[in-house]
Amino acid sequence: MRLLKIEYLLDMAKRLREVNEKRLRRRKKSSRKHGRDGQNRTDTVQEENIEDKN
């Protein structure tokens, strides 16, 4: 009986870890898209400024 509980808890922990990793990966991709990274934000601002000057 105890073994079943331990196996169940280990399985749940494994699933939680997988879900969290997927969520983190998704967040990284979206932050890159929206420029929360910092580096990309300056790139998009510079591109907009060049377009405004032209």
PyMOL Python script that loads the backbone (N, CA, C, O; Angstrom):
from pymol import cmd

cmd.read_pdbstr("""\
ATOM      1  N   MET A   1       0.829  -1.207   0.000  1.00  0.00           N
ATOM      2  CA  MET A   1       0.000   0.000   0.000  1.00  0.00           C
ATOM      3  C   MET A   1       0.869   1.264   0.000  1.00  0.00           C
ATOM      4  O   MET A   1       0.612   2.214  -0.740  1.00  0.00           O
ATOM      5  N   ARG A   2       1.901   1.250   0.848  1.00  0.00           N
ATOM      6  CA  ARG A   2       2.780   2.412   0.915  1.00  0.00           C
ATOM      7  C   ARG A   2       3.507   2.637  -0.399  1.00  0.00           C
ATOM      8  O   ARG A   2       3.680   3.771  -0.846  1.00  0.00           O
ATOM      9  N   LEU A   3       3.934   1.528  -1.017  1.00  0.00           N
ATOM     10  CA  LEU A   3       4.649   1.639  -2.292  1.00  0.00           C
ATOM     11  C   LEU A   3       3.792   2.314  -3.354  1.00  0.00           C
ATOM     12  O   LEU A   3       4.290   3.121  -4.139  1.00  0.00           O
ATOM     13  N   LEU A   4       2.518   1.989  -3.378  1.00  0.00           N
ATOM     14  CA  LEU A   4       1.619   2.600  -4.359  1.00  0.00           C
ATOM     15  C   LEU A   4       1.546   4.108  -4.143  1.00  0.00           C
ATOM     16  O   LEU A   4       1.583   4.874  -5.106  1.00  0.00           O
ATOM     17  N   LYS A   5       1.441   4.537  -2.890  1.00  0.00           N
ATOM     18  CA  LYS A   5       1.375   5.976  -2.598  1.00  0.00           C
ATOM     19  C   LYS A   5       2.648   6.676  -3.043  1.00  0.00           C
ATOM     20  O   LYS A   5       2.598   7.761  -3.622  1.00  0.00           O
ATOM     21  N   ILE A   6       3.789   6.053  -2.772  1.00  0.00           N
ATOM     22  CA  ILE A   6       5.073   6.666  -3.150  1.00  0.00           C
ATOM     23  C   ILE A   6       5.177   6.771  -4.664  1.00  0.00           C
ATOM     24  O   ILE A   6       5.581   7.806  -5.195  1.00  0.00           O
ATOM     25  N   GLU A   7       4.809   5.690  -5.364  1.00  0.00           N
ATOM     26  CA  GLU A   7       4.858   5.725  -6.829  1.00  0.00           C
ATOM     27  C   GLU A   7       3.923   6.795  -7.382  1.00  0.00           C
ATOM     28  O   GLU A   7       4.267   7.488  -8.339  1.00  0.00           O
ATOM     29  N   TYR A   8       2.737   6.931  -6.781  1.00  0.00           N
ATOM     30  CA  TYR A   8       1.770   7.937  -7.214  1.00  0.00           C
ATOM     31  C   TYR A   8       2.354   9.339  -7.024  1.00  0.00           C
ATOM     32  O   TYR A   8       2.261  10.180  -7.918  1.00  0.00           O
ATOM     33  N   LEU A   9       2.948   9.581  -5.872  1.00  0.00           N
ATOM     34  CA  LEU A   9       3.521  10.908  -5.607  1.00  0.00           C
ATOM     35  C   LEU A   9       4.681  11.218  -6.553  1.00  0.00           C
ATOM     36  O   LEU A   9       4.820  12.345  -7.029  1.00  0.00           O
ATOM     37  N   LEU A  10       5.508  10.213  -6.818  1.00  0.00           N
ATOM     38  CA  LEU A  10       6.616  10.427  -7.749  1.00  0.00           C
ATOM     39  C   LEU A  10       6.090  10.759  -9.143  1.00  0.00           C
ATOM     40  O   LEU A  10       6.633  11.626  -9.828  1.00  0.00           O
ATOM     41  N   ASP A  11       5.038  10.072  -9.553  1.00  0.00           N
ATOM     42  CA  ASP A  11       4.452  10.323 -10.873  1.00  0.00           C
ATOM     43  C   ASP A  11       3.886  11.742 -10.946  1.00  0.00           C
ATOM     44  O   ASP A  11       4.069  12.435 -11.947  1.00  0.00           O
ATOM     45  N   MET A  12       3.200  12.171  -9.887  1.00  0.00           N
ATOM     46  CA  MET A  12       2.634  13.521  -9.858  1.00  0.00           C
ATOM     47  C   MET A  12       3.742  14.572  -9.920  1.00  0.00           C
ATOM     48  O   MET A  12       3.619  15.573 -10.626  1.00  0.00           O
ATOM     49  N   ALA A  13       4.828  14.337  -9.174  1.00  0.00           N
ATOM     50  CA  ALA A  13       5.938  15.293  -9.181  1.00  0.00           C
ATOM     51  C   ALA A  13       6.550  15.395 -10.574  1.00  0.00           C
ATOM     52  O   ALA A  13       6.906  16.482 -11.031  1.00  0.00           O
ATOM     53  N   LYS A  14       6.665  14.258 -11.237  1.00  0.00           N
ATOM     54  CA  LYS A  14       7.230  14.235 -12.591  1.00  0.00           C
ATOM     55  C   LYS A  14       6.342  15.032 -13.546  1.00  0.00           C
ATOM     56  O   LYS A  14       6.839  15.813 -14.358  1.00  0.00           O
ATOM     57  N   ARG A  15       5.037  14.833 -13.446  1.00  0.00           N
ATOM     58  CA  ARG A  15       4.113  15.572 -14.313  1.00  0.00           C
ATOM     59  C   ARG A  15       4.192  17.068 -14.044  1.00  0.00           C
ATOM     60  O   ARG A  15       4.222  17.870 -14.978  1.00  0.00           O
ATOM     61  N   LEU A  16       4.226  17.441 -12.777  1.00  0.00           N
ATOM     62  CA  LEU A  16       4.309  18.866 -12.428  1.00  0.00           C
ATOM     63  C   LEU A  16       5.567  19.497 -13.009  1.00  0.00           C
ATOM     64  O   LEU A  16       5.524  20.605 -13.545  1.00  0.00           O
ATOM     65  N   ARG A  17       6.687  18.788 -12.901  1.00  0.00           N
ATOM     66  CA  ARG A  17       7.949  19.313 -13.416  1.00  0.00           C
ATOM     67  C   ARG A  17       7.851  19.527 -14.925  1.00  0.00           C
ATOM     68  O   ARG A  17       8.297  20.551 -15.442  1.00  0.00           O
ATOM     69  N   GLU A  18       7.263  18.557 -15.627  1.00  0.00           N
ATOM     70  CA  GLU A  18       7.129  18.686 -17.082  1.00  0.00           C
ATOM     71  C   GLU A  18       6.259  19.879 -17.452  1.00  0.00           C
ATOM     72  O   GLU A  18       6.584  20.631 -18.370  1.00  0.00           O
ATOM     73  N   VAL A  19       5.156  20.048 -16.735  1.00  0.00           N
ATOM     74  CA  VAL A  19       4.254  21.166 -17.025  1.00  0.00           C
ATOM     75  C   VAL A  19       4.966  22.494 -16.786  1.00  0.00           C
ATOM     76  O   VAL A  19       4.848  23.423 -17.585  1.00  0.00           O
ATOM     77  N   ASN A  20       5.703  22.577 -15.683  1.00  0.00           N
ATOM     78  CA  ASN A  20       6.409  23.822 -15.379  1.00  0.00           C
ATOM     79  C   ASN A  20       7.472  24.136 -16.409  1.00  0.00           C
ATOM     80  O   ASN A  20       7.653  25.297 -16.777  1.00  0.00           O
ATOM     81  N   GLU A  21       8.180  23.121 -16.880  1.00  0.00           N
ATOM     82  CA  GLU A  21       9.202  23.351 -17.897  1.00  0.00           C
ATOM     83  C   GLU A  21       8.567  23.852 -19.193  1.00  0.00           C
ATOM     84  O   GLU A  21       9.102  24.753 -19.839  1.00  0.00           O
ATOM     85  N   LYS A  22       7.447  23.281 -19.565  1.00  0.00           N
ATOM     86  CA  LYS A  22       6.754  23.736 -20.775  1.00  0.00           C
ATOM     87  C   LYS A  22       6.319  25.183 -20.616  1.00  0.00           C
ATOM     88  O   LYS A  22       6.460  25.988 -21.537  1.00  0.00           O
ATOM     89  N   ARG A  23       5.787  25.511 -19.441  1.00  0.00           N
ATOM     90  CA  ARG A  23       5.315  26.874 -19.189  1.00  0.00           C
ATOM     91  C   ARG A  23       6.481  27.854 -19.270  1.00  0.00           C
ATOM     92  O   ARG A  23       6.344  28.935 -19.843  1.00  0.00           O
ATOM     93  N   LEU A  24       7.627  27.483 -18.699  1.00  0.00           N
ATOM     94  CA  LEU A  24       8.797  28.360 -18.740  1.00  0.00           C
ATOM     95  C   LEU A  24       9.273  28.559 -20.169  1.00  0.00           C
ATOM     96  O   LEU A  24       9.610  29.675 -20.565  1.00  0.00           O
ATOM     97  N   ARG A  25       9.303  27.477 -20.947  1.00  0.00           N
ATOM     98  CA  ARG A  25       9.735  27.595 -22.339  1.00  0.00           C
ATOM     99  C   ARG A  25       8.824  28.548 -23.092  1.00  0.00           C
ATOM    100  O   ARG A  25       9.287  29.391 -23.861  1.00  0.00           O
ATOM    101  N   ARG A  26       7.508  28.407 -22.863  1.00  0.00           N
ATOM    102  CA  ARG A  26       6.555  29.275 -23.549  1.00  0.00           C
ATOM    103  C   ARG A  26       6.779  30.729 -23.155  1.00  0.00           C
ATOM    104  O   ARG A  26       6.736  31.622 -24.001  1.00  0.00           O
ATOM    105  N   ARG A  27       7.019  30.965 -21.860  1.00  0.00           N
ATOM    106  CA  ARG A  27       7.203  32.329 -21.376  1.00  0.00           C
ATOM    107  C   ARG A  27       8.443  32.957 -22.003  1.00  0.00           C
ATOM    108  O   ARG A  27       8.426  34.137 -22.354  1.00  0.00           O
ATOM    109  N   LYS A  28       9.523  32.181 -22.149  1.00  0.00           N
ATOM    110  CA  LYS A  28      10.746  32.705 -22.749  1.00  0.00           C
ATOM    111  C   LYS A  28      10.484  33.133 -24.186  1.00  0.00           C
ATOM    112  O   LYS A  28      10.926  34.202 -24.608  1.00  0.00           O
ATOM    113  N   LYS A  29       9.769  32.306 -24.935  1.00  0.00           N
ATOM    114  CA  LYS A  29       9.494  32.622 -26.338  1.00  0.00           C
ATOM    115  C   LYS A  29       8.668  33.896 -26.447  1.00  0.00           C
ATOM    116  O   LYS A  29       8.977  34.763 -27.264  1.00  0.00           O
ATOM    117  N   SER A  30       7.619  34.021 -25.634  1.00  0.00           N
ATOM    118  CA  SER A  30       6.748  35.180 -25.739  1.00  0.00           C
ATOM    119  C   SER A  30       7.474  36.440 -25.279  1.00  0.00           C
ATOM    120  O   SER A  30       7.254  37.515 -25.837  1.00  0.00           O
ATOM    121  N   SER A  31       8.337  36.323 -24.269  1.00  0.00           N
ATOM    122  CA  SER A  31       9.046  37.512 -23.804  1.00  0.00           C
ATOM    123  C   SER A  31      10.020  37.992 -24.876  1.00  0.00           C
ATOM    124  O   SER A  31      10.237  39.195 -25.022  1.00  0.00           O
ATOM    125  N   ARG A  32      10.606  37.061 -25.625  1.00  0.00           N
ATOM    126  CA  ARG A  32      11.493  37.458 -26.712  1.00  0.00           C
ATOM    127  C   ARG A  32      10.702  38.216 -27.770  1.00  0.00           C
ATOM    128  O   ARG A  32      11.175  39.203 -28.333  1.00  0.00           O
ATOM    129  N   LYS A  33       9.497  37.739 -28.027  1.00  0.00           N
ATOM    130  CA  LYS A  33       8.668  38.351 -29.059  1.00  0.00           C
ATOM    131  C   LYS A  33       8.298  39.784 -28.676  1.00  0.00           C
ATOM    132  O   LYS A  33       8.301  40.682 -29.518  1.00  0.00           O
ATOM    133  N   HIS A  34       7.979  39.988 -27.392  1.00  0.00           N
ATOM    134  CA  HIS A  34       7.498  41.292 -26.949  1.00  0.00           C
ATOM    135  C   HIS A  34       8.612  42.190 -26.436  1.00  0.00           C
ATOM    136  O   HIS A  34       8.356  43.310 -25.994  1.00  0.00           O
ATOM    137  N   GLY A  35       9.842  41.708 -26.493  1.00  0.00           N
ATOM    138  CA  GLY A  35      10.964  42.565 -26.148  1.00  0.00           C
ATOM    139  C   GLY A  35      11.206  42.723 -24.662  1.00  0.00           C
ATOM    140  O   GLY A  35      11.857  43.687 -24.259  1.00  0.00           O
ATOM    141  N   ARG A  36      10.715  41.826 -23.834  1.00  0.00           N
ATOM    142  CA  ARG A  36      10.994  41.934 -22.402  1.00  0.00           C
ATOM    143  C   ARG A  36      12.428  41.514 -22.093  1.00  0.00           C
ATOM    144  O   ARG A  36      12.923  41.690 -20.980  1.00  0.00           O
ATOM    145  N   ASP A  37      13.072  40.959 -23.102  1.00  0.00           N
ATOM    146  CA  ASP A  37      14.441  40.476 -22.942  1.00  0.00           C
ATOM    147  C   ASP A  37      15.412  41.642 -22.722  1.00  0.00           C
ATOM    148  O   ASP A  37      16.436  41.474 -22.059  1.00  0.00           O
ATOM    149  N   GLY A  38      15.102  42.809 -23.268  1.00  0.00           N
ATOM    150  CA  GLY A  38      15.996  43.950 -23.154  1.00  0.00           C
ATOM    151  C   GLY A  38      16.731  44.174 -24.456  1.00  0.00           C
ATOM    152  O   GLY A  38      16.628  45.241 -25.061  1.00  0.00           O
ATOM    153  N   GLN A  39      17.466  43.177 -24.884  1.00  0.00           N
ATOM    154  CA  GLN A  39      18.242  43.273 -26.123  1.00  0.00           C
ATOM    155  C   GLN A  39      17.322  43.530 -27.313  1.00  0.00           C
ATOM    156  O   GLN A  39      17.563  44.442 -28.104  1.00  0.00           O
ATOM    157  N   ASN A  40      16.274  42.728 -27.436  1.00  0.00           N
ATOM    158  CA  ASN A  40      15.379  42.850 -28.580  1.00  0.00           C
ATOM    159  C   ASN A  40      14.587  44.148 -28.546  1.00  0.00           C
ATOM    160  O   ASN A  40      14.237  44.693 -29.592  1.00  0.00           O
ATOM    161  N   ARG A  41      14.309  44.637 -27.363  1.00  0.00           N
ATOM    162  CA  ARG A  41      13.525  45.861 -27.263  1.00  0.00           C
ATOM    163  C   ARG A  41      14.292  47.010 -27.919  1.00  0.00           C
ATOM    164  O   ARG A  41      13.706  47.790 -28.671  1.00  0.00           O
ATOM    165  N   THR A  42      15.588  47.123 -27.646  1.00  0.00           N
ATOM    166  CA  THR A  42      16.360  48.212 -28.245  1.00  0.00           C
ATOM    167  C   THR A  42      16.413  48.062 -29.759  1.00  0.00           C
ATOM    168  O   THR A  42      16.379  49.059 -30.480  1.00  0.00           O
ATOM    169  N   ASP A  43      16.495  46.832 -30.247  1.00  0.00           N
ATOM    170  CA  ASP A  43      16.513  46.614 -31.688  1.00  0.00           C
ATOM    171  C   ASP A  43      15.245  47.162 -32.334  1.00  0.00           C
ATOM    172  O   ASP A  43      15.314  47.855 -33.349  1.00  0.00           O
ATOM    173  N   THR A  44      14.087  46.854 -31.752  1.00  0.00           N
ATOM    174  CA  THR A  44      12.833  47.288 -32.367  1.00  0.00           C
ATOM    175  C   THR A  44      12.700  48.801 -32.277  1.00  0.00           C
ATOM    176  O   THR A  44      12.184  49.428 -33.202  1.00  0.00           O
ATOM    177  N   VAL A  45      13.154  49.399 -31.183  1.00  0.00           N
ATOM    178  CA  VAL A  45      13.069  50.858 -31.057  1.00  0.00           C
ATOM    179  C   VAL A  45      13.955  51.521 -32.100  1.00  0.00           C
ATOM    180  O   VAL A  45      13.550  52.508 -32.715  1.00  0.00           O
ATOM    181  N   GLN A  46      15.150  51.001 -32.309  1.00  0.00           N
ATOM    182  CA  GLN A  46      16.051  51.573 -33.312  1.00  0.00           C
ATOM    183  C   GLN A  46      15.449  51.441 -34.704  1.00  0.00           C
ATOM    184  O   GLN A  46      15.556  52.365 -35.511  1.00  0.00           O
ATOM    185  N   GLU A  47      14.818  50.307 -34.998  1.00  0.00           N
ATOM    186  CA  GLU A  47      14.202  50.128 -36.307  1.00  0.00           C
ATOM    187  C   GLU A  47      13.083  51.139 -36.509  1.00  0.00           C
ATOM    188  O   GLU A  47      12.946  51.707 -37.593  1.00  0.00           O
ATOM    189  N   GLU A  48      12.278  51.370 -35.464  1.00  0.00           N
ATOM    190  CA  GLU A  48      11.180  52.330 -35.572  1.00  0.00           C
ATOM    191  C   GLU A  48      11.727  53.733 -35.807  1.00  0.00           C
ATOM    192  O   GLU A  48      11.170  54.477 -36.614  1.00  0.00           O
ATOM    193  N   ASN A  49      12.800  54.109 -35.123  1.00  0.00           N
ATOM    194  CA  ASN A  49      13.385  55.431 -35.295  1.00  0.00           C
ATOM    195  C   ASN A  49      13.902  55.632 -36.717  1.00  0.00           C
ATOM    196  O   ASN A  49      13.745  56.709 -37.294  1.00  0.00           O
ATOM    197  N   ILE A  50      14.515  54.597 -37.276  1.00  0.00           N
ATOM    198  CA  ILE A  50      15.019  54.690 -38.653  1.00  0.00           C
ATOM    199  C   ILE A  50      13.849  54.903 -39.614  1.00  0.00           C
ATOM    200  O   ILE A  50      13.947  55.704 -40.544  1.00  0.00           O
ATOM    201  N   GLU A  51      12.745  54.188 -39.391  1.00  0.00           N
ATOM    202  CA  GLU A  51      11.581  54.342 -40.260  1.00  0.00           C
ATOM    203  C   GLU A  51      10.995  55.742 -40.129  1.00  0.00           C
ATOM    204  O   GLU A  51      10.564  56.321 -41.126  1.00  0.00           O
ATOM    205  N   ASP A  52      10.971  56.295 -38.922  1.00  0.00           N
ATOM    206  CA  ASP A  52      10.433  57.638 -38.716  1.00  0.00           C
ATOM    207  C   ASP A  52      11.263  58.684 -39.461  1.00  0.00           C
ATOM    208  O   ASP A  52      10.709  59.616 -40.045  1.00  0.00           O
ATOM    209  N   LYS A  53      12.578  58.534 -39.443  1.00  0.00           N
ATOM    210  CA  LYS A  53      13.456  59.502 -40.110  1.00  0.00           C
ATOM    211  C   LYS A  53      13.259  59.466 -41.616  1.00  0.00           C
ATOM    212  O   LYS A  53      13.326  60.504 -42.274  1.00  0.00           O
ATOM    213  N   ASN A  54      13.017  58.288 -42.168  1.00  0.00           N
ATOM    214  CA  ASN A  54      12.836  58.170 -43.618  1.00  0.00           C
ATOM    215  C   ASN A  54      11.471  58.691 -43.982  1.00  0.00           C
ATOM    216  O   ASN A  54      11.101  58.688 -45.156  1.00  0.00           O
TER     217      ASN A  54
END
""", "prot")
cmd.dss("prot")
cmd.show_as("cartoon", "prot")
cmd.util.cbc("prot")
cmd.orient("prot")
